[in-house]
Amino acid sequence: MTHDQAREKAEEVEPQQQDRQPGLESEMEPPAEFIREDYEGSGKLEGKVAIVTGGDSGIGRAAAVHFAREGADVAVMYLDEEKDAETTAEMIEDEGQESLTISGDVRDSAFCQAAVEEVVDEFDDLNVLVNNAAAQVVKTDLTDITDEQWEGTFATNMHGYFYLTREALPHLEDGDTIVNTTSVNAFAGNDMLVDYSTTKGAIVAFTRSLSQQLAPEGIRVNQVAPGPIWTPLIPATIGDYDPDAVEEFGQDVPMGRPGQPSELGPAYVYLACDDSSYVSGQTIHINGGSIVGG
């Protein structure tokens, strides 16, 4: 999809909302693009096994399908969006790779342990962990953020990353990788998403600290910092707050439009494969041209 095509697609976005979180890919209008038709895999991840959390839709689905096109088998972890997860699995299998779908809550340490064990039992290996699942709730006044919301946002966005990484590490070896999803909001802030932005800042510190700890073992840890990307999280959160705001989503960045998940997938491939063999503790900013520090 070219820039002009992506802009045209963005112009098709109308006011909308979804009444549940995580949102559903199948209810988005227009649907997102996950991989360009002309994206050619070249075996960059041939023989690898990857876990992608939040892999049922959005950025997670894009990473999973790009991994499959590059030759990886992929385990898709998701909360309860069964139809979306099945679609992702079908897309992986259409690439000639094996898929595994695992439903559960990353806020649960025991579930994370069991999920990693299931993946290793199924594929007899694990090489790439993509921590991507996230939650956000719009609140424009800090005093409106309840203890439950604050703790719940951290539980999904940060604790889940920790639990899964801790369980995956015993199975990772020299050359294996961890890719975390942070956000432009970790660097620029967002007055409507204070707790979400705070968790994304914690992920930055987690990525950088862990990368230093694991560098001697040859395990690389990096992160992608998306800007406004057209995913189900948008109608399910921004749309829930103000359906009309969805129509304007992403227009405030220099490129004047939201990004498509397909525009992030190649970055996850790069950080997961040997092309980034001398890269660790770093951030790839994919945000439509916004200039941020770090």
Disulfide bonds with the S-S distance in Angstrom:
none
